[in-house]
Amino acid sequence: MQTYDVSLTISPDLPTWPGDPPIALERVEKMEDGAHANVSRIQMSVHTGTHVDAPYHFLGGKTATVEQLPLKVLTGRVYVLHLPDSVAVIDRQVLEKAEIPPRTRRLLIRTRNSAHWAHGTPGFQKDFVAVNADGAQFLVEHGVKLVGVDYLSVAPFGDSEATHQILLKEGIVVVEGLDLSAISQGRYTLYCLPLKLMGSDGAPARVILVGV
């Protein structure tokens, strides 16, 4: 079995969502300056890099926050779907044609977005491929419990609310910012472990796939 790390490496060079705080990673205690150990601090949005959205992110109120997301959904069998580079939006028609295996409960979608991570494209790309409301409803109807995408949002830029609300109202776990550039289409075992942040709308995650 082979293990694949599909998490983005967090550094100040990593693209972030427009308006989110920039990534700051710095040492505040330095051994070369006489400290007994190196100690670093980090500042960033909880939606930085590879991360998980909780229902609270777009629904608010008394909906689930990230520490309440079920581990039984965050880990288990997953299907990685490849979509052709010609796909500009993931809608119902695209998903119907994709021949997703029956009873797929966890789905990761690789699109032309993955080339940005493979090539180190600098800066935020507004024209990323994402799931529209129609595609989100398809995922709900087909019993998907976790969906992961290869850019920083599951929803199109400038139209974030509908897709997120459709998915999160049904308790579907949303994983964003995956690097699927080296992953073949097929079945894997998923381990997605977001930081256990109390009361948070999201959290960075280390995500790996194990070949089955």
C-alpha positions as CSV (number, residue, x, y, z in Angstrom):
1,M,0.0,0.0,0.0
2,Q,1.2,3.5,-0.8
3,T,0.4,6.6,1.3
4,Y,-0.2,10.0,-0.4
5,D,-0.1,13.3,1.3
6,V,-2.7,15.5,-0.4
7,S,-2.3,18.5,2.0
8,L,-0.8,21.8,0.9
9,T,2.3,23.0,2.6
10,I,1.5,26.1,4.7
11,S,4.0,28.9,4.1
12,P,3.7,32.7,3.5
13,D,3.8,31.9,-0.2
14,L,0.6,29.9,-0.2
15,P,-2.3,31.6,-1.9
16,T,-5.1,32.7,0.5
17,W,-8.7,33.7,0.0
18,P,-9.0,37.4,-0.9
19,G,-9.5,39.4,2.3
20,D,-8.3,36.6,4.6
21,P,-5.4,37.5,6.9
22,P,-2.0,36.7,5.3
23,I,0.0,33.7,6.6
24,A,2.6,34.7,9.2
25,L,5.0,32.0,10.4
26,E,7.9,33.2,12.4
27,R,10.2,32.2,15.2
28,V,9.8,34.2,18.3
29,E,12.6,32.4,20.3
30,K,15.8,31.6,18.5
31,M,18.6,29.3,19.7
32,E,21.2,31.3,17.8
33,D,20.1,34.3,19.9
34,G,20.6,32.4,23.2
35,A,17.2,30.8,23.7
36,H,17.2,27.2,25.0
37,A,14.9,26.1,22.2
38,N,13.3,27.4,18.9
39,V,9.7,28.5,19.3
40,S,7.5,29.7,16.5
41,R,4.1,31.4,16.2
42,I,1.6,31.2,13.4
43,Q,-1.2,33.6,12.3
44,M,-3.7,32.7,9.6
45,S,-7.3,32.1,8.8
46,V,-8.8,28.7,9.8
47,H,-9.6,28.4,6.1
48,T,-6.0,28.4,5.0
49,G,-4.6,25.8,2.7
50,T,-6.1,22.3,3.1
51,H,-9.0,22.8,5.5
52,V,-12.4,21.6,6.5
53,D,-15.6,23.6,6.7
54,A,-18.1,23.1,9.5
55,P,-21.8,23.9,9.1
56,Y,-21.3,26.9,11.3
57,H,-19.2,28.5,8.5
58,F,-22.3,29.4,6.4
59,L,-25.2,28.5,8.6
60,G,-24.3,30.1,12.0
61,G,-26.7,29.7,14.9
62,K,-26.5,26.4,16.8
63,T,-25.1,24.4,13.9
64,A,-22.1,22.1,14.3
65,T,-18.6,23.6,14.7
66,V,-15.5,21.9,13.6
67,E,-14.7,19.9,16.8
68,Q,-18.2,18.3,16.4
69,L,-17.6,16.8,12.9
70,P,-17.8,13.0,13.0
71,L,-14.6,11.1,12.7
72,K,-16.5,8.2,11.0
73,V,-17.1,10.6,8.1
74,L,-13.6,12.1,8.1
75,T,-12.0,8.7,7.7
76,G,-12.9,5.7,5.5
77,R,-13.2,4.6,1.9
78,V,-13.2,7.4,-0.6
79,Y,-13.4,7.7,-4.4
80,V,-11.2,10.1,-6.3
81,L,-12.9,11.4,-9.5
82,H,-11.0,12.9,-12.4
83,L,-12.8,15.5,-14.5
84,P,-11.4,16.6,-17.8
85,D,-9.7,20.0,-18.1
86,S,-12.6,21.2,-20.3
87,V,-14.9,21.3,-17.3
88,A,-15.3,24.8,-16.1
89,V,-18.0,24.2,-13.5
90,I,-19.1,21.1,-11.7
91,D,-22.8,20.9,-12.2
92,R,-25.4,18.1,-12.2
93,Q,-24.8,17.2,-15.8
94,V,-21.0,16.8,-15.3
95,L,-21.6,14.6,-12.3
96,E,-24.2,12.5,-14.0
97,K,-21.8,11.8,-16.8
98,A,-18.9,11.0,-14.4
99,E,-20.0,7.5,-13.6
100,I,-19.4,7.8,-9.9
101,P,-19.6,4.4,-8.3
102,P,-22.8,3.5,-6.6
103,R,-22.9,4.1,-2.8
104,T,-20.0,6.5,-2.9
105,R,-20.1,8.3,0.5
106,R,-16.8,10.2,0.3
107,L,-15.9,11.9,-3.0
108,L,-12.7,13.9,-3.9
109,I,-12.9,15.7,-7.2
110,R,-9.7,16.4,-9.2
111,T,-10.0,19.1,-11.9
112,R,-7.7,21.3,-13.8
113,N,-7.2,23.2,-10.6
114,S,-4.7,20.6,-9.5
115,A,-2.2,22.0,-12.1
116,H,-1.9,25.2,-10.0
117,W,-0.5,23.2,-7.1
118,A,1.7,21.0,-9.4
119,H,3.2,24.1,-11.1
120,G,3.3,26.4,-8.1
121,T,1.1,29.0,-9.7
122,P,1.5,32.2,-7.6
123,G,-1.4,34.2,-6.3
124,F,-5.1,33.5,-5.9
125,Q,-6.9,32.2,-9.1
126,K,-10.5,33.5,-9.3
127,D,-11.4,31.3,-12.2
128,F,-11.0,28.0,-10.3
129,V,-13.4,25.1,-11.1
130,A,-16.0,24.5,-8.4
131,V,-19.4,23.0,-7.6
132,N,-22.4,25.1,-8.4
133,A,-25.8,24.8,-6.6
134,D,-27.1,22.3,-9.0
135,G,-24.1,20.0,-8.6
136,A,-24.3,20.4,-4.8
137,Q,-27.9,19.2,-4.9
138,F,-26.9,16.2,-7.0
139,L,-24.4,15.2,-4.2
140,V,-27.0,15.5,-1.6
141,E,-29.5,13.3,-3.6
142,H,-26.8,10.6,-4.0
143,G,-26.0,10.3,-0.4
144,V,-22.5,11.8,-0.4
145,K,-21.3,12.6,3.2
146,L,-18.0,14.2,2.4
147,V,-16.8,16.1,-0.6
148,G,-13.3,17.4,-1.3
149,V,-12.1,19.8,-3.9
150,D,-8.7,20.8,-5.3
151,Y,-8.9,24.6,-4.8
152,L,-9.7,26.8,-1.8
153,S,-13.5,26.7,-2.1
154,V,-16.1,24.1,-3.0
155,A,-18.2,26.9,-4.5
156,P,-17.5,29.3,-7.4
157,F,-15.8,32.6,-6.7
158,G,-18.4,35.3,-6.2
159,D,-21.2,32.8,-5.6
160,S,-20.2,31.0,-2.4
161,E,-23.4,30.9,-0.4
162,A,-25.7,28.5,-2.3
163,T,-23.3,25.6,-2.7
164,H,-22.1,25.8,0.9
165,Q,-25.6,26.1,2.3
166,I,-26.9,23.1,0.3
167,L,-24.1,20.9,1.4
168,L,-23.7,22.1,5.0
169,K,-27.4,22.0,5.8
170,E,-27.3,18.2,5.0
171,G,-24.3,17.7,7.3
172,I,-21.9,17.0,4.4
173,V,-18.3,17.6,5.4
174,V,-16.5,19.9,3.0
175,V,-12.8,19.6,2.5
176,E,-11.1,22.3,0.5
177,G,-7.6,23.0,-0.8
178,L,-6.6,19.5,-1.6
179,D,-3.5,18.8,-3.8
180,L,-4.7,15.9,-6.0
181,S,-2.2,16.6,-8.8
182,A,-0.4,13.2,-8.2
183,I,-3.5,11.1,-7.5
184,S,-5.0,8.7,-10.0
185,Q,-8.7,8.1,-10.3
186,G,-9.9,5.3,-8.1
187,R,-10.6,4.1,-4.6
188,Y,-8.5,4.9,-1.5
189,T,-8.8,5.1,2.2
190,L,-9.1,8.7,3.5
191,Y,-7.7,10.1,6.7
192,C,-8.7,13.7,7.1
193,L,-7.9,15.2,10.6
194,P,-8.7,18.8,11.1
195,L,-7.4,20.6,14.2
196,K,-9.8,20.2,17.1
197,L,-10.6,23.9,17.5
198,M,-13.4,24.7,19.9
199,G,-16.3,26.6,18.4
200,S,-14.6,27.2,15.1
201,D,-16.2,27.5,11.6
202,G,-13.3,25.5,10.1
203,A,-9.9,24.2,10.7
204,P,-6.7,23.4,8.8
205,A,-6.3,19.6,8.2
206,R,-3.7,17.1,7.3
207,V,-5.2,14.8,4.7
208,I,-3.7,11.6,3.4
209,L,-4.9,8.9,1.1
210,V,-3.8,5.2,1.4
211,G,-4.0,3.1,-1.7
212,V,-6.3,0.1,-1.4
